């Protein structure tokens, strides 16, 4: 039942990302089409070389977009492995950047370069970050910023990560309910996102919490406890 819930949540996320993906692919495709037409008409070798270079860059961009989406759409791997959390954060930012760009939202990463490895399921923790950042984008709407950070707290032997936005924040009366299944303050959606995040992190002996002042944004934090 829990695996089905996680899969349903992933499908919802993919649906939200699909429109921005299609929009972003359309731009490099237009560049390719324009340059190929120019090559067809041109007789200048240097101009042809430049047009081919532009086409190649556009194709590379499309390939990265499609590969990122396909990686996330594959079935969850239950196998945990030692990974650098920054790799997951970078992958999540690559995927979510399209949606952020379309909404004129600035995405800032503040990542500790000296993180120890953590034993997690890459795809499941990726889903957590995508959920949280998608929520941030929806809370902001248009024009804002999201900060995603990581750092190692040596004395506590903990990897600490934050997702901070300047969106509308969380109502005081909703704060005790946001991790409950099927609770949502939105006029759409099922309310599965944060409940799924909490359960995935509990599977990894990790904690999630938040602070928010309504009208000023929200800060979600995750603590990955490392074994001694």
C-alpha positions as CSV (number, residue, x, y, z in Angstrom):
1,X,0.0,0.0,0.0
2,X,2.8,2.4,0.9
3,X,4.7,1.6,-2.4
4,X,1.5,2.4,-4.3
5,X,1.1,5.7,-2.4
6,X,4.7,6.7,-3.2
7,X,4.2,5.8,-6.9
8,X,1.0,7.8,-7.1
9,X,2.8,10.8,-5.6
10,X,5.6,10.4,-8.2
11,X,3.0,10.3,-11.0
12,X,1.5,13.5,-9.7
13,X,4.9,15.2,-9.7
14,X,5.6,14.0,-13.2
15,X,2.3,15.5,-14.3
16,X,3.2,18.9,-12.8
17,X,6.6,18.8,-14.5
18,X,5.4,17.7,-17.9
19,X,4.0,21.1,-19.0
20,X,7.3,22.9,-18.2
21,X,9.3,20.1,-19.9
22,X,7.3,20.5,-23.1
23,X,7.6,24.2,-23.0
24,X,11.4,24.1,-22.5
25,X,11.9,21.5,-25.2
26,X,10.0,23.7,-27.7
27,X,12.7,26.4,-27.5
28,X,15.7,24.4,-28.5
29,X,13.6,22.6,-31.2
30,X,12.8,26.1,-32.7
31,X,16.6,26.9,-32.7
32,X,17.3,23.6,-34.5
33,X,14.6,24.2,-37.1
34,X,15.8,27.8,-37.7
35,X,19.4,26.8,-38.1
36,X,18.7,23.9,-40.3
37,X,16.7,26.2,-42.6
38,X,19.6,28.7,-42.5
39,X,22.1,25.9,-43.5
40,X,19.9,25.0,-46.3
41,X,20.0,28.5,-47.7
42,X,23.5,29.5,-46.8
43,X,26.7,29.3,-48.9
44,X,29.1,30.6,-46.3
45,X,31.1,27.8,-44.6
46,X,31.8,29.6,-41.4
47,X,28.1,30.5,-41.0
48,X,27.2,26.8,-41.6
49,X,29.7,25.6,-38.9
50,X,28.2,28.1,-36.4
51,X,24.7,27.0,-37.2
52,X,25.6,23.3,-36.8
53,X,27.3,24.2,-33.4
54,X,24.1,25.9,-32.3
55,X,22.0,22.8,-33.3
56,X,24.3,20.5,-31.4
57,X,24.0,22.6,-28.2
58,X,20.2,22.6,-28.6
59,X,20.1,18.8,-29.0
60,X,22.4,18.4,-26.0
61,X,19.9,20.5,-24.0
62,X,16.9,18.4,-25.1
63,X,18.8,15.2,-24.2
64,X,19.6,16.3,-20.7
65,X,16.0,17.4,-20.1
66,X,14.6,14.0,-21.3
67,X,17.2,12.0,-19.5
68,X,16.5,13.8,-16.2
69,X,12.7,13.1,-16.5
70,X,13.2,9.5,-17.6
71,X,15.5,8.9,-14.6
72,X,12.9,10.1,-12.2
73,X,10.0,8.3,-13.9
74,X,11.6,4.9,-13.6
75,X,10.3,2.5,-10.8
76,X,11.6,3.2,-7.3
77,X,14.8,1.4,-6.4
78,X,14.4,0.1,-2.8
79,X,18.2,-0.6,-2.7
80,X,20.0,1.9,-0.6
81,X,23.6,2.9,-1.4
82,X,26.2,5.3,-0.1
83,X,25.8,8.6,-2.0
84,X,26.6,12.3,-1.6
85,X,23.4,14.2,-0.8
86,X,24.5,17.0,-3.0
87,X,24.2,14.7,-6.0
88,X,20.5,14.2,-5.2
89,X,20.0,18.0,-4.6
90,X,21.6,18.9,-7.9
91,X,19.5,16.3,-9.8
92,X,16.3,17.7,-8.2
93,X,17.3,21.3,-9.0
94,X,18.0,20.3,-12.7
95,X,14.5,18.7,-12.9
96,X,12.7,21.5,-11.1
97,X,14.6,24.4,-12.8
98,X,12.2,24.3,-15.8
99,X,9.1,24.9,-13.6
100,X,11.0,27.5,-11.6
101,X,12.1,29.4,-14.7
102,X,8.6,29.5,-16.2
103,X,7.4,31.1,-12.9
104,X,10.3,33.6,-12.8
105,X,11.6,32.0,-9.6
106,X,15.3,32.2,-8.7
107,X,16.8,28.9,-7.5
108,X,19.9,29.2,-5.3
109,X,22.0,26.3,-4.1
110,X,24.2,26.6,-1.0
111,X,25.9,23.2,-0.7
112,X,28.6,22.0,1.6
113,X,31.4,20.5,-0.5
114,X,32.6,18.3,2.3
115,X,29.6,16.2,3.1
116,X,30.1,12.6,4.2
117,X,28.3,10.0,2.3
118,X,24.8,8.9,3.5
119,X,23.1,5.5,3.0
120,X,19.8,6.2,1.1
121,X,17.6,5.2,-1.8
122,X,18.6,7.9,-4.4
123,X,15.3,7.9,-6.2
124,X,13.2,8.1,-3.0
125,X,15.2,11.0,-1.5
126,X,15.1,12.7,-4.9
127,X,11.3,12.4,-4.7
128,X,11.3,14.2,-1.3
129,X,13.3,17.1,-2.6
130,X,11.1,17.4,-5.7
131,X,8.0,17.4,-3.6
132,X,9.3,20.1,-1.3
133,X,10.6,22.3,-4.1
134,X,7.3,21.9,-6.1
135,X,5.4,23.0,-3.0
136,X,7.7,26.0,-2.7
137,X,7.0,27.0,-6.3
138,X,3.3,26.7,-5.9
139,X,3.4,28.7,-2.6
140,X,5.3,31.5,-4.4
141,X,3.3,31.5,-7.6
142,X,5.2,34.1,-9.6
143,X,8.5,35.8,-9.0
144,X,10.4,34.7,-5.9
145,X,13.3,32.7,-4.7
146,X,14.0,29.2,-3.3
147,X,17.2,28.4,-1.4
148,X,18.3,24.8,-1.1
149,X,21.2,24.1,1.2
150,X,23.2,21.3,2.8
151,X,25.8,21.2,5.5
152,X,27.5,18.7,7.8
153,X,27.1,19.2,11.6
154,X,30.2,17.5,12.8
155,X,29.4,17.6,16.6
156,X,26.0,16.0,16.0
157,X,27.2,13.7,13.1
158,X,24.2,14.9,11.1
159,X,23.7,16.1,7.5
160,X,21.4,19.1,7.7
161,X,19.5,20.4,4.7
162,X,17.0,23.2,4.1
163,X,14.5,24.3,1.5
164,X,13.6,27.9,2.1
165,X,11.1,30.0,0.0
166,X,9.5,33.4,0.2
167,X,6.0,32.2,-0.7
168,X,2.8,32.7,1.2
169,X,3.7,30.5,4.1
170,X,1.5,28.2,6.2
171,X,-1.5,29.2,8.2
172,X,-1.2,28.7,11.9
173,X,-4.2,26.4,12.0
174,X,-2.8,24.2,9.3
175,X,0.6,23.6,10.9
176,X,-0.4,20.5,12.9
177,X,-2.0,18.9,9.9
178,X,0.4,19.4,7.0
179,X,2.0,15.9,7.4
180,X,-1.4,14.2,7.6
181,X,-2.5,12.0,4.7
182,X,-4.9,13.7,2.3
183,X,-4.6,17.1,3.9
184,X,-4.2,20.0,1.5
185,X,-4.8,23.7,1.7
186,X,-4.9,23.9,-2.1
187,X,-8.0,23.8,-4.3
188,X,-6.3,20.9,-6.2
189,X,-4.2,17.8,-5.4
190,X,-4.6,14.9,-3.0
191,X,-2.6,16.1,-0.1
192,X,-0.2,13.1,-0.4
193,X,3.1,15.0,-0.9
194,X,4.3,15.9,2.6
195,X,2.9,12.7,4.2
196,X,4.9,10.7,1.7
197,X,8.0,12.8,2.3
198,X,7.7,12.1,6.1
199,X,7.4,8.4,5.6
200,X,10.2,8.1,3.1
201,X,12.5,10.0,5.5
202,X,11.4,7.9,8.4
203,X,12.5,4.8,6.4
204,X,15.9,6.4,6.2
205,X,16.1,7.3,10.0
206,X,15.8,11.0,9.0
207,X,13.7,13.8,10.5
208,X,11.7,16.5,8.7
209,X,10.3,19.7,10.2
210,X,9.5,23.3,9.3
211,X,9.1,26.9,10.4
212,X,6.7,29.3,8.8
213,X,5.2,32.7,9.3
214,X,2.1,33.2,7.1
215,X,2.8,35.8,4.4
216,X,6.5,35.5,4.8
217,X,7.4,32.0,3.4
218,X,8.5,28.7,4.8
219,X,11.6,26.8,5.8
220,X,11.6,23.0,5.7
221,X,14.6,21.2,7.1
222,X,15.8,17.6,6.9
223,X,18.2,15.9,9.2
224,X,20.0,12.7,8.1
225,X,21.4,10.9,11.1
226,X,24.8,9.3,10.3
227,X,25.9,6.1,12.0
228,X,29.0,6.4,14.1
